Amino acid sequence: MITSAKKLLGEHEENLGKWVKVTPDEEDAIRESLVGANYERGAAGKPSLRLYSQGGHVVICSAAVQAEPHPSEKKES
C-alpha cells in the first residue's frame, strides 16, 4: 500500500512524472503527505511537487519533470 508521496516516488524518485494506479485511500494518504514532502524538498533546495489524479491514477510532477501521457491516452500496439 502506498501511504505517502515519498513512497510513491521511490528511493531515487524513479516514479516522478509516471502515472500510478492507486486506491482512493492511497490517493488521500499521498495528497495529505505532499505538504510535508514539499517542506523537506524546499529545505533541500529542490522544486516543489504537484499531484494530479485522473481515473484511479495519480502522478507527481515538478517544474523540472512533466507527466508522461495518462494510461488512457496511450495507444495500444
C-alpha positions in Angstrom: 0.0 0.0 0.0 1.3 3.5 -0.9 0.9 5.7 2.1 2.9 8.8 1.2 4.2 10.9 -1.7 7.7 9.8 -0.8 6.8 6.2 -1.0 5.1 6.7 -4.4 8.1 8.4 -5.8 10.6 5.8 -4.7 14.0 5.9 -3.2 15.5 7.8 -6.2 12.3 9.4 -7.3 12.1 7.0 -10.2 8.3 7.4 -10.4 8.4 11.2 -10.7 6.2 12.0 -13.7 4.8 8.5 -14.0 1.1 7.6 -13.6 0.5 5.0 -10.9 -2.8 3.2 -10.3 -3.9 3.7 -6.6 -6.9 3.2 -4.4 -8.9 6.1 -3.1 -7.4 5.6 0.4 -3.9 5.6 -1.1 -4.7 8.8 -3.1 -5.9 10.5 0.1 -2.7 9.5 2.0 -0.5 10.7 -0.8 -2.3 14.0 -1.0 -2.0 14.6 2.7 1.7 13.8 2.8 2.5 16.2 -0.1 2.8 19.3 2.2 5.5 17.6 4.3 7.3 16.3 1.2 7.3 19.8 -0.2 8.6 21.2 3.0 11.5 18.8 3.0 12.3 19.5 -0.7 12.2 23.2 -0.1 14.7 22.9 2.7 17.0 20.9 0.3 16.6 23.5 -2.5 14.6 21.2 -4.7 11.5 22.3 -6.7 8.1 21.6 -5.1 5.9 18.8 -6.2 2.3 18.8 -7.6 -0.1 15.9 -7.5 -2.6 15.2 -10.3 -5.2 12.5 -10.4 -7.5 11.0 -13.0 -9.4 7.8 -13.4 -7.9 6.0 -10.4 -4.3 7.0 -11.3 -2.1 9.7 -9.8 1.1 11.4 -10.9 3.5 13.6 -9.1 5.4 16.2 -11.1 7.8 19.1 -10.5 8.8 22.1 -12.5 11.6 20.1 -14.0 9.7 16.8 -14.7 6.4 16.8 -16.5 3.9 13.9 -16.5 4.0 11.2 -19.1 0.8 10.6 -21.1 -2.1 9.3 -19.0 -2.6 5.5 -19.4 -5.9 6.2 -21.1 -4.2 8.3 -23.7 -1.6 5.7 -24.7 -2.3 3.8 -27.9 -2.2 0.1 -27.8 0.3 -1.5 -30.2 
